[in-house]
């Protein structure tokens, strides 16, 4: 197969697999807080379970980073699918707090609505080689676009929880357990897609090595991304949904509709990431779309009406993820090709660790005070990250932007 055709096929497969996984993530991110609340857990306990899932993802991503230059990426992706299948099966059977914490920690469940899983650095490293340098941001934008759209559809599917319970005669919690089973079975679809990755391309994977000449820049970026993720941990979709449930009595069906539309807004914004990055540069695109988005989060904390909050969170959804493909493309651009797998792991692991801490704090705050402290703290931290990133890296240009 022609190398260009092989690269294009690999990109299509990786983007399709991202879509399949995101559909499952969209379901579980909303079902998780409602399911745990239905089991009688407090906001703090729900926050601990969410923290366990994110902390476990960080540990798994670290393990992938350590193994990435020793094992074939295809092998690691298939192993991750096996773990995803086991996670769905185990979560559908666990009923009490500590077993759910353990399953959350060792599994692949993603409560964020984005992608913080061990799949991410593996797919990023492969996708970075699936096109020319000037195509990289566009590829990552399509990757994020498909993930956002299918996650939104997954959120919309949650609205059928109560109708399915009524039609089947099952309890509401039983239907939710079935949704965790669906999440696990989606791993089989991902396996079928990864099996289609061109073998010739896999044999010609670029050399991979631990961080070397790019170590300093990558470590600085990892530290900054950790601040961003610590702030973002207060705003993961599961905790944001829990706040809406508690503050405004939002139903699961209404939450599903709302996160569907915000997911589509996020997806649509991905289409603008490539053109904006080409026009204004990757760092400027990241910063000057992210600051207004997080200002909306801070404003939402002080907004007394549900309609006002929904408008602000919708504006945030249309802006907040424009930095995602730009950020990934920037990291892949400022390191050598051999360092890309390691750079993906090093920048994603601290992000996952940092975001894992916040949900427990957010759960405690939601239980202790009616004020939306998680939104205020999370939005403020993310604005501080944006300003620091601009100050430190505005002059560090990737090759396609010139010196």
C-alpha positions as CSV (number, residue, x, y, z in Angstrom):
1,X,0.0,0.0,0.0
2,X,1.2,3.5,-0.8
3,X,2.5,5.2,2.3
4,X,0.1,8.2,1.9
5,X,-2.8,5.8,1.5
6,X,-1.7,3.8,4.5
7,X,-1.4,7.0,6.6
8,X,-4.9,8.2,5.5
9,X,-6.4,4.8,6.3
10,X,-4.8,4.9,9.8
11,X,-6.1,8.3,10.5
12,X,-9.7,7.3,9.5
13,X,-9.5,4.2,11.7
14,X,-8.2,6.1,14.7
15,X,-10.8,8.8,14.4
16,X,-13.6,6.2,14.0
17,X,-12.3,4.4,17.2
18,X,-12.3,7.7,19.0
19,X,-15.9,8.2,18.1
20,X,-16.9,4.7,19.3
21,X,-15.2,5.3,22.7
22,X,-16.6,8.8,23.0
23,X,-20.1,7.5,22.6
24,X,-19.7,5.3,25.6
25,X,-18.0,8.2,27.5
26,X,-20.9,10.4,26.8
27,X,-23.4,7.9,28.2
28,X,-21.4,7.1,31.4
29,X,-20.4,10.7,32.2
30,X,-24.0,11.5,32.8
31,X,-25.3,8.2,34.1
32,X,-22.5,7.9,36.7
33,X,-23.6,10.7,39.1
34,X,-27.2,9.8,38.7
35,X,-26.5,6.1,39.3
36,X,-24.3,6.7,42.4
37,X,-26.9,9.2,43.8
38,X,-29.5,6.5,43.2
39,X,-27.5,4.1,45.3
40,X,-27.7,6.6,48.1
41,X,-24.2,8.1,47.9
42,X,-23.4,11.6,49.1
43,X,-21.9,14.3,46.9
44,X,-18.5,13.7,48.6
45,X,-18.7,10.0,47.9
46,X,-19.6,10.6,44.2
47,X,-16.6,13.0,44.0
48,X,-14.3,10.2,45.4
49,X,-15.5,7.7,42.8
50,X,-14.9,10.3,40.1
51,X,-11.5,11.0,41.5
52,X,-10.7,7.3,41.5
53,X,-11.6,7.0,37.8
54,X,-9.4,9.9,36.9
55,X,-6.5,8.8,39.1
56,X,-6.6,5.3,37.7
57,X,-6.5,6.8,34.2
58,X,-3.4,8.7,35.1
59,X,-1.6,5.6,36.5
60,X,-2.6,3.6,33.4
61,X,-1.4,6.4,31.1
62,X,1.9,6.5,33.0
63,X,2.3,2.8,32.5
64,X,1.6,3.2,28.8
65,X,4.2,6.0,28.7
66,X,6.8,3.7,30.2
67,X,6.0,0.9,27.8
68,X,5.4,2.9,24.7
69,X,8.9,2.4,23.3
70,X,9.0,-1.3,24.2
71,X,5.7,-2.5,22.8
72,X,3.7,-2.1,19.6
73,X,1.1,0.5,19.8
74,X,-1.5,-1.9,18.3
75,X,-0.8,-4.3,21.1
76,X,-1.3,-1.6,23.8
77,X,-4.5,-0.5,22.2
78,X,-6.0,-4.0,22.2
79,X,-5.0,-4.4,25.8
80,X,-6.8,-1.2,26.6
81,X,-9.9,-2.5,24.9
82,X,-9.8,-5.6,27.0
83,X,-9.7,-3.4,30.1
84,X,-12.6,-1.3,28.8
85,X,-14.7,-4.4,28.4
86,X,-13.9,-5.5,31.9
87,X,-14.7,-2.1,33.3
88,X,-18.2,-2.0,31.8
89,X,-18.9,-5.6,33.0
90,X,-17.6,-4.9,36.6
91,X,-19.3,-1.5,37.0
92,X,-22.7,-3.0,36.0
93,X,-22.3,-5.5,38.9
94,X,-20.8,-3.5,41.7
95,X,-23.3,-2.0,44.2
96,X,-21.4,-0.5,47.1
97,X,-19.0,2.4,47.6
98,X,-15.6,0.7,47.9
99,X,-16.0,-1.9,45.1
100,X,-17.1,1.0,42.8
101,X,-14.0,3.0,43.9
102,X,-11.8,0.1,43.1
103,X,-13.4,-0.6,39.7
104,X,-13.2,3.1,38.9
105,X,-9.5,3.2,39.7
106,X,-8.4,0.1,37.8
107,X,-10.8,0.6,34.8
108,X,-11.2,3.0,31.9
109,X,-14.4,4.8,32.9
110,X,-14.2,8.5,31.9
111,X,-16.4,11.0,33.8
112,X,-15.1,14.1,32.1
113,X,-17.0,14.2,28.8
114,X,-13.6,14.6,27.1
115,X,-10.8,12.0,26.7
116,X,-8.5,11.4,29.6
117,X,-8.0,7.7,29.0
118,X,-4.9,5.6,28.4
119,X,-6.1,5.4,24.7
120,X,-5.3,9.0,24.2
121,X,-1.5,9.2,24.1
122,X,-1.4,6.0,22.0
123,X,-3.8,7.4,19.4
124,X,-2.2,10.8,19.5
125,X,1.3,9.4,18.7
126,X,-0.1,7.4,15.7
127,X,-2.2,10.3,14.4
128,X,0.7,12.7,14.5
129,X,2.4,10.6,11.8
130,X,-0.7,10.2,9.7
131,X,-0.2,13.4,7.7
132,X,2.2,16.2,6.8
133,X,3.1,18.8,9.4
134,X,0.7,21.4,7.9
135,X,-2.1,18.9,8.1
136,X,-1.5,17.9,11.8
137,X,-3.8,20.5,13.5
138,X,-6.6,19.6,11.0
139,X,-6.2,15.9,11.8
140,X,-6.4,16.5,15.5
141,X,-9.4,18.9,15.0
142,X,-11.3,16.1,13.1
143,X,-10.3,13.6,15.8
144,X,-11.7,15.9,18.5
145,X,-14.7,16.8,16.4
146,X,-15.8,13.2,16.0
147,X,-15.2,12.6,19.7
148,X,-17.3,15.6,20.7
149,X,-20.2,14.7,18.3
150,X,-20.4,11.1,19.4
151,X,-20.1,12.0,23.1
152,X,-23.0,14.4,22.6
153,X,-25.1,11.6,21.0
154,X,-24.1,9.4,24.0
155,X,-25.4,12.1,26.4
156,X,-28.6,12.3,24.4
157,X,-29.1,8.6,24.7
158,X,-29.3,9.0,28.5
159,X,-32.7,10.6,28.1
160,X,-34.1,7.2,27.3
161,X,-33.3,5.9,30.8
162,X,-36.8,6.4,32.3
163,X,-38.8,5.4,29.1
164,X,-36.8,2.2,28.9
165,X,-37.4,1.5,32.6
166,X,-41.1,1.9,32.1
167,X,-41.3,-0.1,28.8
168,X,-39.2,-3.0,30.1
169,X,-40.6,-3.1,33.7
170,X,-37.0,-2.9,35.0
171,X,-36.0,-0.5,37.8
172,X,-34.3,2.7,36.8
173,X,-31.0,1.6,38.4
174,X,-31.1,-1.7,36.4
175,X,-31.4,0.3,33.1
176,X,-28.4,2.4,34.2
177,X,-26.4,-0.8,34.9
178,X,-27.3,-1.9,31.3
179,X,-25.8,1.3,30.1
180,X,-22.5,0.4,31.7
181,X,-22.7,-2.9,29.9
182,X,-23.2,-1.1,26.6
183,X,-20.1,0.9,27.4
184,X,-18.1,-2.3,27.9
185,X,-19.4,-3.9,24.8
186,X,-18.3,-0.9,22.7
187,X,-14.7,-2.1,23.4
188,X,-15.4,-5.0,21.0
189,X,-16.2,-2.5,18.2
190,X,-13.0,-0.6,19.0
191,X,-11.1,-3.9,18.8
192,X,-12.5,-4.5,15.3
193,X,-11.4,-1.1,14.2
194,X,-7.9,-1.3,15.6
195,X,-7.5,-4.7,13.9
196,X,-7.9,-2.8,10.6
197,X,-4.9,-0.6,11.2
198,X,-2.5,-1.2,8.2
199,X,0.1,-3.8,9.3
200,X,2.7,-2.4,7.0
201,X,2.3,1.0,8.6
202,X,2.6,-0.5,12.0
203,X,5.8,-2.2,11.0
204,X,7.2,1.2,9.9
205,X,6.3,3.0,13.1
206,X,8.9,5.7,13.7
207,X,11.6,5.1,16.3
208,X,10.4,5.9,19.8
209,X,12.6,7.0,22.6
210,X,12.3,8.7,26.0
211,X,12.4,12.5,26.1
212,X,15.8,13.9,25.1
213,X,16.3,17.3,23.5
214,X,12.7,18.4,24.1
215,X,12.6,17.5,27.7
216,X,12.7,21.1,29.1
217,X,9.9,22.4,26.9
218,X,7.7,19.3,27.5
219,X,8.1,19.4,31.3
220,X,7.2,23.1,31.4
221,X,4.1,22.4,29.2
222,X,3.2,19.4,31.4
223,X,3.3,21.6,34.5
224,X,1.1,24.2,32.9
225,X,-1.3,21.6,31.5
226,X,-1.6,20.2,35.1
227,X,-2.8,23.6,36.4
228,X,-5.4,23.7,33.6
229,X,-6.5,20.2,34.4
230,X,-6.7,20.7,38.1
231,X,-9.1,23.6,37.4
232,X,-10.9,21.4,34.8
233,X,-11.4,18.7,37.4
234,X,-13.8,20.9,39.2
235,X,-15.8,21.1,36.0
236,X,-15.8,17.5,34.7
237,X,-19.1,16.7,33.2
238,X,-20.2,14.3,35.9
239,X,-19.6,16.9,38.6
240,X,-21.2,19.7,36.6
241,X,-24.2,17.5,36.0
242,X,-24.4,16.8,39.8
243,X,-24.3,20.5,40.5
244,X,-27.2,21.0,38.0
245,X,-29.1,18.2,39.6
246,X,-28.7,19.6,43.1
247,X,-28.9,23.4,42.4
248,X,-31.8,23.4,39.9
249,X,-33.4,19.9,40.2
250,X,-32.5,19.1,36.6
251,X,-33.9,15.8,35.4
252,X,-31.6,13.2,33.8
253,X,-33.6,13.6,30.5
254,X,-33.2,17.3,30.5
255,X,-29.5,17.0,31.4
256,X,-29.1,14.6,28.5
257,X,-30.7,17.1,26.1
258,X,-28.6,20.0,27.4
259,X,-25.3,18.1,27.2
260,X,-26.2,16.9,23.7
261,X,-26.5,20.4,22.4
262,X,-23.5,21.7,24.3
263,X,-21.6,18.7,22.9
264,X,-22.6,19.7,19.3
265,X,-21.5,23.3,20.0
266,X,-18.1,21.9,21.1
267,X,-17.9,19.7,18.1
268,X,-18.8,22.6,15.7
269,X,-16.1,24.7,17.2
270,X,-13.5,22.1,16.4
271,X,-14.0,23.0,12.7
272,X,-12.6,26.5,13.4
273,X,-9.5,25.3,15.3
274,X,-7.4,24.6,12.1
275,X,-8.2,27.9,10.3
276,X,-7.7,29.9,13.5
277,X,-4.4,28.2,14.3
278,X,-3.2,28.9,10.7
279,X,-4.2,32.5,11.0
280,X,-3.2,33.4,14.5
281,X,-0.9,30.6,15.6
282,X,-1.4,27.6,18.0
283,X,-0.7,29.4,21.3
284,X,-2.9,32.4,20.5
285,X,-5.7,30.1,19.4
286,X,-5.4,28.2,22.7
287,X,-5.3,31.2,24.9
288,X,-7.7,33.7,23.3
289,X,-10.6,31.2,23.0
290,X,-10.0,29.7,26.4
291,X,-10.2,32.9,28.5
292,X,-13.7,33.9,27.4
293,X,-14.9,30.3,27.9
294,X,-13.7,30.2,31.5
295,X,-15.0,33.7,32.2
296,X,-18.5,32.3,31.4
297,X,-17.9,29.5,33.9
298,X,-17.1,32.1,36.6
299,X,-20.1,34.1,35.7
300,X,-22.3,31.0,35.8
301,X,-21.4,30.6,39.5
302,X,-23.1,33.9,40.3
303,X,-26.1,33.4,38.0
304,X,-29.4,32.6,39.8
305,X,-31.5,31.2,37.0
306,X,-31.2,27.9,35.1
307,X,-31.8,29.6,31.8
308,X,-28.9,32.0,32.5
309,X,-26.6,29.2,33.5
310,X,-27.5,27.2,30.4
311,X,-26.7,30.2,28.2
312,X,-23.3,30.8,29.8
313,X,-22.4,27.1,29.7
314,X,-23.4,26.9,26.1
315,X,-21.1,29.8,25.2
316,X,-18.4,28.1,27.2
317,X,-19.0,24.9,25.2
318,X,-18.7,26.7,21.9
319,X,-15.2,28.1,22.9
320,X,-13.6,25.9,25.6
321,X,-12.4,23.1,23.3
322,X,-10.9,25.1,20.5
323,X,-7.6,24.7,22.4
324,X,-7.7,20.9,22.4
325,X,-6.5,20.1,18.8
326,X,-4.2,23.1,19.0
327,X,-2.7,22.0,22.2
328,X,-2.1,18.5,21.0
329,X,-0.7,19.7,17.7
330,X,1.6,22.1,19.5
331,X,3.1,19.4,21.7
332,X,3.6,17.0,18.7
333,X,5.2,19.9,16.7
334,X,7.8,21.1,19.3
335,X,9.3,17.7,19.9
336,X,11.3,15.4,17.7
337,X,9.3,12.5,16.0
338,X,11.0,9.9,18.1
339,X,9.9,11.7,21.3
340,X,6.2,12.0,20.4
341,X,4.9,9.0,22.2
342,X,6.9,9.9,25.3
343,X,5.8,13.5,25.1
344,X,2.1,12.5,24.8
345,X,2.5,10.4,27.9
346,X,4.4,13.0,29.9
347,X,2.0,15.8,29.1
348,X,-1.1,13.6,29.7
349,X,-0.1,11.8,32.9
350,X,0.3,15.0,35.0
351,X,-2.9,16.4,33.5
352,X,-4.8,13.2,34.6
353,X,-3.3,13.2,38.0
354,X,-4.1,16.9,38.5
355,X,-7.7,16.5,37.3
356,X,-8.2,13.5,39.6
357,X,-7.8,15.5,42.8
358,X,-10.4,18.2,42.1
359,X,-13.7,16.1,41.9
360,X,-13.3,15.0,45.5
361,X,-12.8,18.6,46.6
362,X,-15.8,19.6,44.3
363,X,-18.0,17.0,45.9
364,X,-17.1,18.2,49.4
365,X,-17.8,21.8,48.4
366,X,-21.2,20.8,46.8
367,X,-22.1,19.0,50.0
368,X,-20.9,21.9,52.3
369,X,-22.3,24.9,50.6
370,X,-25.1,25.8,48.1
371,X,-22.8,28.3,46.3
372,X,-21.1,27.1,43.1
373,X,-17.6,27.1,44.5
374,X,-16.4,24.4,42.0
375,X,-17.3,26.7,39.1
376,X,-15.6,29.8,40.6
377,X,-12.4,27.9,41.5
378,X,-12.2,25.9,38.3
379,X,-12.8,28.8,36.0
380,X,-10.3,31.1,37.8
381,X,-7.5,28.5,37.8
382,X,-8.0,27.9,34.1
383,X,-7.8,31.6,33.3
384,X,-4.5,31.8,35.3
385,X,-3.2,28.9,33.2
386,X,-4.1,30.7,30.0
387,X,-2.2,33.9,30.9
388,X,0.9,32.0,32.1
389,X,1.0,29.9,28.9
390,X,0.9,33.0,26.8
391,X,3.7,34.6,28.8
392,X,5.9,31.6,28.6
393,X,5.4,30.1,25.1
394,X,4.1,32.9,22.9
395,X,7.6,33.1,21.3
396,X,8.1,29.3,21.0
397,X,6.9,28.6,17.5
398,X,6.3,25.2,15.9
399,X,8.1,24.6,12.6
400,X,5.1,25.3,10.4
401,X,4.7,28.7,11.9
402,X,8.3,29.7,11.4
403,X,10.7,31.3,13.9
